């Protein structure tokens, strides 16, 4: 890993270096996250949830592939709430700007891929 004391790198160049170093050190990731969302509104001049928050528990895995690990394949599956359990998303992302990324959505209640 290289360390830069003083540099004229732009913010974009710095993030590209971070991405490059990250891809060198790891070719996969496993994540479990809790997402909380709600509809917001103003109350007493402050932004607050205007309704009960919706919480989803999502588990995902990603593997970097392709030349220099710059492409990736990932899957994310909703574990909670039970009404959405099993909904999943499979994504292939490509570094090559001439190649479109691909995404499939699995709707467990319908047993269909979109």
C-alpha positions in Angstrom: 0.0 0.0 0.0 1.3 3.4 -0.9 1.1 6.4 1.4 1.0 10.0 0.1 2.1 12.7 2.5 1.4 15.7 0.2 -0.2 15.4 -3.1 -2.0 17.2 -5.9 -4.5 14.4 -6.4 -8.1 15.4 -7.0 -10.9 14.0 -4.9 -11.7 11.6 -7.8 -8.1 10.4 -8.1 -8.0 9.8 -4.3 -11.2 7.7 -4.5 -9.8 5.8 -7.5 -6.7 4.9 -5.4 -8.9 3.8 -2.5 -10.9 1.6 -4.9 -7.8 0.2 -6.4 -6.2 -0.7 -3.0 -9.5 -2.1 -1.8 -9.8 -4.4 -4.8 -6.2 -5.6 -4.3 -6.8 -6.6 -0.7 -10.2 -8.3 -1.0 -12.1 -10.0 -3.8 -15.3 -10.6 -1.9 -17.6 -9.1 0.8 -20.5 -10.4 2.9 -22.9 -7.9 4.5 -26.0 -7.9 6.7 -27.7 -4.5 7.0 -30.8 -3.0 8.5 -32.5 -0.4 6.4 -34.9 2.0 8.0 -37.1 4.3 5.9 -40.1 6.5 6.5 -42.1 9.3 4.9 -40.7 12.6 6.2 -42.6 15.7 7.0 -42.1 19.0 8.9 -43.2 19.2 12.5 -42.4 22.2 14.6 -39.9 23.4 12.0 -38.0 20.1 12.1 -37.9 17.2 9.7 -39.3 14.1 11.3 -40.8 10.7 10.3 -44.5 11.4 9.5 -45.4 7.7 9.9 -44.2 4.5 11.4 -40.7 3.6 10.2 -40.3 0.6 7.8 -37.4 -1.7 8.7 -35.9 -4.2 6.3 -33.1 -6.7 7.1 -31.0 -7.4 4.0 -28.2 -9.9 3.6 -25.8 -9.6 0.6 -22.7 -11.0 -0.9 -20.4 -9.6 -3.6 -17.4 -10.9 -5.5 -15.1 -8.9 -7.7 -14.3 -10.5 -11.0 -12.9 -9.7 -14.4 -9.6 -8.0 -15.3 -8.0 -6.5 -12.2 -11.2 -7.4 -10.2 -12.9 -4.3 -11.6 -16.2 -6.1 -12.4 -18.5 -7.4 -9.7 -21.3 -9.9 -9.1 -23.6 -9.4 -6.1 -26.7 -10.8 -4.6 -29.0 -9.2 -2.0 -31.9 -11.0 -0.3 -34.5 -9.5 2.1 -34.8 -11.5 5.3 -37.3 -9.2 7.1 -40.1 -8.3 7.2 -41.8 -11.6 6.6 -44.1 -10.1 4.0 -41.0 -9.3 1.8 -38.8 -12.2 2.8 -37.1 -13.9 -0.1 -37.2 -11.0 -2.5 -33.7 -10.9 -4.1 -31.6 -8.9 -6.5 -28.8 -10.3 -8.6 -26.5 -7.7 -10.2 -23.5 -7.9 -12.6 -21.6 -4.6 -12.8 -18.9 -4.0 -15.4 -16.1 -1.5 -15.4 -16.2 -1.4 -19.2 -18.3 1.7 -20.1 -19.3 0.0 -23.4 -21.0 -2.9 -21.5 -24.3 -2.4 -19.7 -24.7 -3.5 -16.1 -27.2 -6.3 -15.6 -29.8 -6.6 -12.8 -32.4 -9.2 -12.1 -35.1 -8.9 -9.4 -36.7 -12.1 -7.9 -40.1 -11.7 -6.5 -40.7 -14.5 -4.1 -44.4 -14.1 -3.8 -44.8 -14.5 -7.6 -42.0 -17.0 -8.0 -40.8 -14.8 -11.0 -37.7 -13.1 -12.1 -38.0 -9.6 -13.6 
